[in-house]
Amino acid sequence: MEQYTLSGHLKRYALLPLNLSLIWAAAAVIIFAVCGTVPGLIALAALVAYLVPALLYYYFGRPKVGGALVSFATEYGQIQGHLLKEFAIPYAVLDPQGTVLWLNEAFTELTGKEAGYRRGISGIFPELTADKLPSKKLRTECTLEYGDKTLQAAMQKVVIKELLDLEDGDRRANDNTVIALYIFDETEISSLLKKQEADRIVCGQLSIDNYDEVVDKGDDLQRSLLLALVDRKLTKYFTEVGGIIRKTEPDKYFFIMKKQAMQTLEDGHFSILEDVKNVNVGTDEKMTLSIGIGFGSESMVENAEAARRAIDLALGRGGDQVVIREGYNTRYFGGKTEKMEKYTRVKARVKALALKEILSTKDAVLIMGHKIPDADVLGAAVGIYRCAVSIGKPAHIVMDDPPGTLKKMVDGFTKSPEYGERMFISSRDAKEIISSRIAVVVVDTNKPSNTACEDLLRRTNTVIVLDHHRQGRDIIQNAVLSYIEPYASSASEMVAEVVQYFDEKLKLRPKEADALYGGIMIDTGNFLTRSGVRTFEAAAYLRRSGADVNRIRKLFRDSMDDVRAKSAAISKTEVYKESFAITVCDSEGLKDPTVIAAQTANELLSVVGIKASFALTDYNGVIYISARAIDEVNVQRIMERLGGGGHLNIAGAQLKDVTVDNAVRLLKETINTMQSEGEL
């Protein structure tokens, strides 16, 4: 007879009658001691009568109990296997390499594979590659696309002592482990989630950039007709996609729509920007729009606030564009035309008075520009320096090792007794004196990471920004006063206007006027680019203040090495796609290779057929790109794709951890991508 060994609770249960016999034995002993021999013999006889059947049952009944248990386990295993085979959820067993060992009927029905399929699971679901299978993790999940179905695969690693043959299966395993694969059909859930996402509400604000100019020009009939046509176009544009738009002010609108509708407009690159500019009622005036869109939050209030920040950014970048803010992500559309210059100086006057009020309450002023300062940084910084000193506030310009092109002008200040060496201080010295009672004025940049000393922004609660570059994602957030005018030719032009309204008694000295005039002259390429009415008015004011053009030209003359470097760079220029001039400036032996690259890019624009020029140089392990254009290409959008920024026709970028060849390749890929997307 086959013997079965019982253990655990089952063994204790089988031994219970024998254990109870010990109680009988104790009782018999007590009866012998207390009641005498006869009662004791009776108790002993009763013990024997109980113990003999118990022993016989335990010895002869144990095999039967074991056999019954084995029979139950077998039937249970068969039932379990049957249930797995007919399990409503697709189920399969894989080996650790992903080969199918067994699959149930629901799995074969889903995939159309036979029960004897013994190939890799990736042959059925390509997404289930070896790296998706559970290895170190006991359980992994993966979303699958199978035909028109969306499936969720849950895989569980199972470790067993012995792998028994499964019905219609193979006896194969590695290290006694298998992978249990469950497939859940989430097509309906996925569809509902996509619909829910598509139906999310998007908030937006729209502003007519040049509304005041349109109202001031033309007769009443033309003006009314133009505004009516624009209003009709806007209403039709948004209602066609199921949106609602309402006018909140004569030049401002608020609209809401579903995310799916916004995606439709985005796919069309927000054609309303061009449609509005093409409205013609017999006048030369063209309207441009700025649109800010915010979404990504469950709260309508937060989405509306995101839309407000988005349109502020669109206006700060010069208008004629769409800015979409989704959480912390920002996307841009449009911005292909230059911001129209506004002749009014009201804003400059307001900012000048606000600047004076803020500086008057501080103990001192620190002024800084961007890394590797140029003439525009120096000019604007000197202008703010004069403003601070005129109201009795100590001021310092933060500048580490001014480049060679600025050295003569900087030395002219530091060696003059009326300014002294402390007019310019290093970043280290600035960090030693900074406090909450000191104002920090940032000129010619609005990116904190691009400032000469970013730590200063965090160590004071009074930051003022004056810049003429379009804003991007990375902007100075804690500014108490922000004056950003993308249509201005330079920061020096803006500061020259501020100086005129800062204080009636303020008079610029000739050296200071030279610095401001030089900043405007360099940034405009001797007044050839981005020069408007206000640019020449600022230049005229500086000339009246003592600026000398000949003296300035001598300060910014190039060395013979610089001229040779520019000639060499121009000689090896590649004309890419018959429109884009790309060259590399060798930085070896040059004091200011970034300046030479910028000048090279400027000169390449004089070549017939060139729409945009790009000059690259490797300086201190960073690839600097100077981009220039006249009016056909928006180089600012190209540089933004590379992490930089600037203006429509003057922009730049800095690339780290790449070689010059890789930077050129990346630039070409960006141009190709933007052309395919219709952005160029």
C-alpha positions, 0 to 999 in steps of 0.5 A: 500500500502506498504510504502518505505522510501527513503534516501540519494542521492535517497531522494534528487533526489525525492525532487528536484521538490519540492525544485525547487518550492521554487524558483517559490515562491521567483520569485512570491514575487519579481513579486508582488513587482516589477510588480504589482498585475496582474503579481504577480497573474499570477506568483502565478497561475504558481507556483500552476500549477507546485507545485500540479503535483510535490506533486502528483508525489512525493506522488503517485510515491514514492512507485512505485520507491521503488518497482522498486528499490526492484525489481532491487535489487532482480534481482541483488542478483539473478544474483550475486548468479548465477554468484557466483555459476557458478564462474570459480574460486572455491569458498566456504563459511565457518563458523568461525569454518571451516564448509562448508556452501556453495560451487560453481560448480567450487569447487565441480568440483575440489574436487568432493564433492556434493553441499550439503557438510556440513562438516569441510573444513579440511576433503577436505584440511587437511592443512586448520586447525583451526589455518590457518583460519582468526581470528584476521587477516581478510585475510590469505593465505595458500599453499595446495597440492591436488593430483598432484595440487598445490593450493593457498587458500585465505580466507577472513573474512566477517562481515555482519548484517544479513545472508540471505539463499544462494541457496542450503545453510544453514542459519548458522553463528557465530557472524554474520561472515563468511569466504569466501574461494577462491582456485587458481590453481598454479600448472603450476606456481609452476612447472615453479618456481621449474624448474627455481630453479632447473636450477639456475647456481651453481659455484664450485672450486676443488683442489687436496689436495696432488698434490705436494706430488704426483708429487714428488713421483713415476716415470714419467709414474706412475705420468702421468697415475695417473693424467690422470685417476683422470682428466678423472674421474672428467670430467666424474663425472661432465659431466654425470650430465650436468656440465662443468669442466675446469682445471685452474691450474695443481691442480685446477679446476673450474666447473659450473652446474645446482642446480638440478645436484648438488642435484643429486651429493649431494644425492650421498654424492659426491662419487667422493671423494672416487672414486679418492682415489681408483685410483691405478696405482701401487703406495701407493700414494692416491689423495684427493680432496677439493671441494667448491660450492657456489650458492644462488645468482642471480649473477654469480660473487657472486656465484663464490666468495661464491665457493672460500670462500667454498673451502678455508673453505674446505682446512682450515678444512683439505681437503678431503671434500665438502663445500657447501655455500648457502647464510649464510648456510654451509653444509659439506660432506666427511672429513672422513680421516685425513689431510696428514701432509706436511713436508715442513716448508715454510708456517711456515717460511712465517707466522713467518715473517709476524707475526713479521712484524705485531707485530713490528708496534704495541704498545703492544700485548694481547694473548688469547685462548679459554674459560676454557684454557688447557695446549695447550692454555698456551703453545701457549700463552707463545710462542707468549709472548716470540716472542713479548717480544723479539722485545721489545713489552709489552705482556699480556696473557688474562686468567681468573682464570686458572684451577687447572691443569695449576695453578702450571705452571701459578704461576711459571711464575707470581711469577718469577721476570723476568715475573711478575704478569702482564704477565697474566691479566683478561678479565676486565683488557684487555678491559681497555687497548685495543685499535687500536694500540694493536694486539690481538693474538688468539691461539688454537681456531678460533671461536670468541664465544669460545675466552676468551674475544670476545669483544677484537676482536671488539675493535682492527683492528689487530687480528691474529689467530693461530690454529690447529682445523678445521674451522666451520661456526663461524670463526673470520672474521677480522683476518689480519693474519690467520695460521690454520693447521688442520694436526698439533697436537697442537697449541703449535707445530705450535707456536714452529715452528713459534718461530724458524723462528721468530727471529734468536736471540730469545731463549726460556727459560726453563719454556717457553719450558716446557709450549710448550712441555706440550701443545704438550704432553697433546694434543697428549696424550703423543705422542700417537695420531696425532703425525707426523714428525714435532711434534717430531721435535718441541719436539726435539727443545723444549728439546734442549731449556731446556724442562724437561719431569720429571718436566712437568709430575710433573706439570700435575699430577692428584689428588686422587679425580680426579683419583677416578672421572675417575674410577667412570666414566669408571665403569658406561660407556655404550657401545652403539651399540657395538662401542660407549662408552658413560659415564657421569663424575660427576663434584661435588667436582672437580676443572677441570671436563672438563679436567677429562672428556677429560682424561676419553674419552682418556682412554676409547679408550683403550678398545677393540671394542670401535671405539669412546668414549664420556664423558659428564660433567655438569659444571656451567650449561653447558654440556661439551662433550669430544669426542675421536676416533682412526681412524674408526669414525670422531668424529669431524663431530658428534660434529659439528652436536651438535654445536661443532667441533675439529679434526677427532679423538679429538673433543668436544661440549658444550650444554646449557639449557639441562640436562645431560640425554637429552644431552646423548639422543641427542648424541645417536640420532645424532649417529643414524641419521648419521649412517642412512645417511651413515656418520658413 
